[in-house]
Amino acid sequence: MNKKINNLENEFNKAEELRNKGKFIESIEIFKNILKENSKFHPALNNIANCYFQLNQFEQAEKYYLVSLKINKNILTLNNLSLLNLKRKNFKKALPILWESLKIQSNQEHIIEKIAYCLTELNLNNEVEIFCKKFIKVYPKNNVIISYYRKVLFKIGKHQEALRAYKKETGIIELDNDKVNVL
């Protein structure tokens, strides 16, 4: 039994090494052989999906991410699947996956940025405003979140608030009542 486990571990490491060298087809074959021994080994499923993603074979990548998630719902696979959907500009599909990832671990600043991006791309202006305002309190120096917040404030006509956000983001404007001075 230990010999079999060691062999699978060696095969897994070899497949990861090939993947890291950009030899995705060879890596997929080894990971698939591992799945013949253990069909529910989600790290192999996730790595196959990553290889297909790198090969721009998005349908195949999505299929393997979804199978992996059925076995083990984890942040890494959720984030990879959301990235796949963002690359495809499928914001409606990416958004619930991002929310699910954030629900599992709430301090993922990069996921918060991606949610703000999706909400912005979907023109969900009120949601962008509320969401960004909430997370600016948590991450006051995150210029990505501030930028989405500022853009939506301009878009919905809240120009004074947008200018304050712009000042916070860039530090290059000064507000004096209704007058704006560029520093």
Secondary structure, 3 states (H helix, E strand, C coil): CHHHHHHHHHHHHHHHHHHHCCCHHHHHHHHHHHHHHCCCCHHHHHHHHHHHHHCCCHHHHHHHHHHHHHHCCCHHHHHHHHHHHHHCCCHHHHHHHHHHHHHHCCCCHHHHHHHHHHHHHCCCHHHHHHHHHHHHHHCCCCHHHHHHHHHHHHHCCCHHHHHHHHHHHHCCEEEECCEEEEC
